[in-house]
Amino acid sequence: MSDERETQATRVPPWGKVTVLEEGEHYRINRIEVKPGHHISTQMHYHRSEHWIVVSGTAKVICDGKTALLTPKQSTYVPIKTPHRVENPGVIPLVIIEVQNGEYLGDEDIIRFPEED
């Protein structure tokens, strides 16, 4: 018996869009779109890791104080308890697939850091 649930829930924050593609007991797969010139908040999680795969656009990833630019077909891993953020420095929407893995995937596990300029 499978615990997988098909989902197409979409939320639209000011920086873009997040669509839950699929989720199960210890994972969630999201399609994340970040508008040009925007970014998600700097955050970390105590109970989940994340793997980001760039589908289109350019991702500026800041993870544990290190910065990398990723282009389509490239990916990065965000370990548990690691501050991270993704930005779209380009002129077209950034689309990434995010795979979350962990014991708890709820929003209460999102620790947001104050924004830096």
BABA-258084 format. One record per residue (C-alpha): residue in three letters; residue number from 1; x, y, z negated. Coordinates in steps of 0.25 Angstrom, whole numbers, plus 5000, padded with zeros to 4 digits. Layout:
<site><zase>ALA</zase><mimar>NUM</mimar><u>X</u><v>Y</v><w>Z</w></site>
...
//
This chain:
<site><zase>MET</zase><mimar>1</mimar><u>5000</u><v>5000</v><w>5000</w></site>
<site><zase>SER</zase><mimar>2</mimar><u>5006</u><v>5013</v><w>5004</w></site>
<site><zase>ASP</zase><mimar>3</mimar><u>5005</u><v>5026</v><w>4996</w></site>
<site><zase>GLU</zase><mimar>4</mimar><u>5008</u><v>5035</v><w>5009</w></site>
<site><zase>ARG</zase><mimar>5</mimar><u>4998</u><v>5046</v><w>5012</w></site>
<site><zase>GLU</zase><mimar>6</mimar><u>4997</u><v>5053</v><w>5025</w></site>
<site><zase>THR</zase><mimar>7</mimar><u>4996</u><v>5068</v><w>5023</w></site>
<site><zase>GLN</zase><mimar>8</mimar><u>4996</u><v>5080</v><w>5032</w></site>
<site><zase>ALA</zase><mimar>9</mimar><u>4994</u><v>5091</v><w>5021</w></site>
<site><zase>THR</zase><mimar>10</mimar><u>5000</u><v>5104</v><w>5025</w></site>
<site><zase>ARG</zase><mimar>11</mimar><u>5004</u><v>5116</v><w>5016</w></site>
<site><zase>VAL</zase><mimar>12</mimar><u>5008</u><v>5129</v><w>5022</w></site>
<site><zase>PRO</zase><mimar>13</mimar><u>5018</u><v>5137</v><w>5013</w></site>
<site><zase>PRO</zase><mimar>14</mimar><u>5022</u><v>5151</v><w>5018</w></site>
<site><zase>TRP</zase><mimar>15</mimar><u>5035</u><v>5145</v><w>5024</w></site>
<site><zase>GLY</zase><mimar>16</mimar><u>5029</u><v>5135</v><w>5033</w></site>
<site><zase>LYS</zase><mimar>17</mimar><u>5021</u><v>5122</v><w>5032</w></site>
<site><zase>VAL</zase><mimar>18</mimar><u>5022</u><v>5108</v><w>5025</w></site>
<site><zase>THR</zase><mimar>19</mimar><u>5014</u><v>5096</v><w>5029</w></site>
<site><zase>VAL</zase><mimar>20</mimar><u>5015</u><v>5083</v><w>5022</w></site>
<site><zase>LEU</zase><mimar>21</mimar><u>5016</u><v>5072</v><w>5032</w></site>
<site><zase>GLU</zase><mimar>22</mimar><u>5016</u><v>5060</v><w>5023</w></site>
<site><zase>GLU</zase><mimar>23</mimar><u>5018</u><v>5056</v><w>5008</w></site>
<site><zase>GLY</zase><mimar>24</mimar><u>5019</u><v>5044</v><w>4999</w></site>
<site><zase>GLU</zase><mimar>25</mimar><u>5022</u><v>5042</v><w>4985</w></site>
<site><zase>HIS</zase><mimar>26</mimar><u>5037</u><v>5046</v><w>4985</w></site>
<site><zase>TYR</zase><mimar>27</mimar><u>5038</u><v>5054</v><w>4998</w></site>
<site><zase>ARG</zase><mimar>28</mimar><u>5032</u><v>5065</v><w>5006</w></site>
<site><zase>ILE</zase><mimar>29</mimar><u>5035</u><v>5069</v><w>5021</w></site>
<site><zase>ASN</zase><mimar>30</mimar><u>5032</u><v>5084</v><w>5024</w></site>
<site><zase>ARG</zase><mimar>31</mimar><u>5033</u><v>5092</v><w>5037</w></site>
<site><zase>ILE</zase><mimar>32</mimar><u>5038</u><v>5106</v><w>5033</w></site>
<site><zase>GLU</zase><mimar>33</mimar><u>5038</u><v>5118</v><w>5042</w></site>
<site><zase>VAL</zase><mimar>34</mimar><u>5046</u><v>5130</v><w>5038</w></site>
<site><zase>LYS</zase><mimar>35</mimar><u>5043</u><v>5143</v><w>5046</w></site>
<site><zase>PRO</zase><mimar>36</mimar><u>5055</u><v>5151</v><w>5052</w></site>
<site><zase>GLY</zase><mimar>37</mimar><u>5062</u><v>5159</v><w>5041</w></site>
<site><zase>HIS</zase><mimar>38</mimar><u>5055</u><v>5152</v><w>5030</w></site>
<site><zase>HIS</zase><mimar>39</mimar><u>5059</u><v>5142</v><w>5019</w></site>
<site><zase>ILE</zase><mimar>40</mimar><u>5054</u><v>5133</v><w>5008</w></site>
<site><zase>SER</zase><mimar>41</mimar><u>5057</u><v>5137</v><w>4994</w></site>
<site><zase>THR</zase><mimar>42</mimar><u>5070</u><v>5132</v><w>4987</w></site>
<site><zase>GLN</zase><mimar>43</mimar><u>5065</u><v>5120</v><w>4979</w></site>
<site><zase>MET</zase><mimar>44</mimar><u>5069</u><v>5106</v><w>4973</w></site>
<site><zase>HIS</zase><mimar>45</mimar><u>5062</u><v>5094</v><w>4969</w></site>
<site><zase>TYR</zase><mimar>46</mimar><u>5065</u><v>5085</v><w>4957</w></site>
<site><zase>HIS</zase><mimar>47</mimar><u>5057</u><v>5073</v><w>4962</w></site>
<site><zase>ARG</zase><mimar>48</mimar><u>5059</u><v>5072</v><w>4977</w></site>
<site><zase>SER</zase><mimar>49</mimar><u>5070</u><v>5073</v><w>4988</w></site>
<site><zase>GLU</zase><mimar>50</mimar><u>5067</u><v>5079</v><w>5002</w></site>
<site><zase>HIS</zase><mimar>51</mimar><u>5072</u><v>5076</v><w>5016</w></site>
<site><zase>TRP</zase><mimar>52</mimar><u>5070</u><v>5086</v><w>5027</w></site>
<site><zase>ILE</zase><mimar>53</mimar><u>5071</u><v>5083</v><w>5042</w></site>
<site><zase>VAL</zase><mimar>54</mimar><u>5071</u><v>5095</v><w>5051</w></site>
<site><zase>VAL</zase><mimar>55</mimar><u>5061</u><v>5093</v><w>5063</w></site>
<site><zase>SER</zase><mimar>56</mimar><u>5062</u><v>5107</v><w>5069</w></site>
<site><zase>GLY</zase><mimar>57</mimar><u>5068</u><v>5120</v><w>5066</w></site>
<site><zase>THR</zase><mimar>58</mimar><u>5080</u><v>5123</v><w>5057</w></site>
<site><zase>ALA</zase><mimar>59</mimar><u>5080</u><v>5121</v><w>5042</w></site>
<site><zase>LYS</zase><mimar>60</mimar><u>5090</u><v>5128</v><w>5033</w></site>
<site><zase>VAL</zase><mimar>61</mimar><u>5090</u><v>5119</v><w>5021</w></site>
<site><zase>ILE</zase><mimar>62</mimar><u>5096</u><v>5123</v><w>5008</w></site>
<site><zase>CYS</zase><mimar>63</mimar><u>5098</u><v>5111</v><w>4999</w></site>
<site><zase>ASP</zase><mimar>64</mimar><u>5106</u><v>5111</v><w>4986</w></site>
<site><zase>GLY</zase><mimar>65</mimar><u>5112</u><v>5124</v><w>4990</w></site>
<site><zase>LYS</zase><mimar>66</mimar><u>5117</u><v>5119</v><w>5003</w></site>
<site><zase>THR</zase><mimar>67</mimar><u>5111</u><v>5125</v><w>5016</w></site>
<site><zase>ALA</zase><mimar>68</mimar><u>5110</u><v>5117</v><w>5029</w></site>
<site><zase>LEU</zase><mimar>69</mimar><u>5103</u><v>5120</v><w>5043</w></site>
<site><zase>LEU</zase><mimar>70</mimar><u>5095</u><v>5108</v><w>5048</w></site>
<site><zase>THR</zase><mimar>71</mimar><u>5089</u><v>5107</v><w>5062</w></site>
<site><zase>PRO</zase><mimar>72</mimar><u>5079</u><v>5096</v><w>5068</w></site>
<site><zase>LYS</zase><mimar>73</mimar><u>5082</u><v>5082</v><w>5065</w></site>
<site><zase>GLN</zase><mimar>74</mimar><u>5091</u><v>5086</v><w>5053</w></site>
<site><zase>SER</zase><mimar>75</mimar><u>5087</u><v>5083</v><w>5039</w></site>
<site><zase>THR</zase><mimar>76</mimar><u>5092</u><v>5085</v><w>5025</w></site>
<site><zase>TYR</zase><mimar>77</mimar><u>5089</u><v>5079</v><w>5011</w></site>
<site><zase>VAL</zase><mimar>78</mimar><u>5085</u><v>5086</v><w>4999</w></site>
<site><zase>PRO</zase><mimar>79</mimar><u>5088</u><v>5078</v><w>4986</w></site>
<site><zase>ILE</zase><mimar>80</mimar><u>5080</u><v>5079</v><w>4973</w></site>
<site><zase>LYS</zase><mimar>81</mimar><u>5083</u><v>5091</v><w>4964</w></site>
<site><zase>THR</zase><mimar>82</mimar><u>5090</u><v>5099</v><w>4975</w></site>
<site><zase>PRO</zase><mimar>83</mimar><u>5086</u><v>5113</v><w>4978</w></site>
<site><zase>HIS</zase><mimar>84</mimar><u>5082</u><v>5115</v><w>4993</w></site>
<site><zase>ARG</zase><mimar>85</mimar><u>5075</u><v>5123</v><w>5003</w></site>
<site><zase>VAL</zase><mimar>86</mimar><u>5073</u><v>5124</v><w>5018</w></site>
<site><zase>GLU</zase><mimar>87</mimar><u>5072</u><v>5136</v><w>5027</w></site>
<site><zase>ASN</zase><mimar>88</mimar><u>5069</u><v>5139</v><w>5041</w></site>
<site><zase>PRO</zase><mimar>89</mimar><u>5080</u><v>5148</v><w>5047</w></site>
<site><zase>GLY</zase><mimar>90</mimar><u>5075</u><v>5146</v><w>5061</w></site>
<site><zase>VAL</zase><mimar>91</mimar><u>5064</u><v>5152</v><w>5070</w></site>
<site><zase>ILE</zase><mimar>92</mimar><u>5055</u><v>5140</v><w>5072</w></site>
<site><zase>PRO</zase><mimar>93</mimar><u>5048</u><v>5132</v><w>5061</w></site>
<site><zase>LEU</zase><mimar>94</mimar><u>5056</u><v>5122</v><w>5053</w></site>
<site><zase>VAL</zase><mimar>95</mimar><u>5050</u><v>5109</v><w>5052</w></site>
<site><zase>ILE</zase><mimar>96</mimar><u>5055</u><v>5098</v><w>5043</w></site>
<site><zase>ILE</zase><mimar>97</mimar><u>5050</u><v>5085</v><w>5038</w></site>
<site><zase>GLU</zase><mimar>98</mimar><u>5052</u><v>5083</v><w>5023</w></site>
<site><zase>VAL</zase><mimar>99</mimar><u>5053</u><v>5070</v><w>5016</w></site>
<site><zase>GLN</zase><mimar>100</mimar><u>5051</u><v>5070</v><w>5001</w></site>
<site><zase>ASN</zase><mimar>101</mimar><u>5055</u><v>5058</v><w>4993</w></site>
<site><zase>GLY</zase><mimar>102</mimar><u>5053</u><v>5057</v><w>4978</w></site>
<site><zase>GLU</zase><mimar>103</mimar><u>5045</u><v>5053</v><w>4965</w></site>
<site><zase>TYR</zase><mimar>104</mimar><u>5037</u><v>5066</v><w>4965</w></site>
<site><zase>LEU</zase><mimar>105</mimar><u>5033</u><v>5074</v><w>4977</w></site>
<site><zase>GLY</zase><mimar>106</mimar><u>5024</u><v>5085</v><w>4971</w></site>
<site><zase>ASP</zase><mimar>107</mimar><u>5025</u><v>5100</v><w>4972</w></site>
<site><zase>GLU</zase><mimar>108</mimar><u>5028</u><v>5100</v><w>4957</w></site>
<site><zase>ASP</zase><mimar>109</mimar><u>5042</u><v>5095</v><w>4961</w></site>
<site><zase>ILE</zase><mimar>110</mimar><u>5045</u><v>5107</v><w>4969</w></site>
<site><zase>ILE</zase><mimar>111</mimar><u>5055</u><v>5116</v><w>4961</w></site>
<site><zase>ARG</zase><mimar>112</mimar><u>5056</u><v>5130</v><w>4969</w></site>
<site><zase>PHE</zase><mimar>113</mimar><u>5068</u><v>5139</v><w>4967</w></site>
<site><zase>PRO</zase><mimar>114</mimar><u>5067</u><v>5154</v><w>4968</w></site>
<site><zase>GLU</zase><mimar>115</mimar><u>5070</u><v>5159</v><w>4982</w></site>
<site><zase>GLU</zase><mimar>116</mimar><u>5083</u><v>5165</v><w>4985</w></site>
<site><zase>ASP</zase><mimar>117</mimar><u>5086</u><v>5175</v><w>4996</w></site>
//
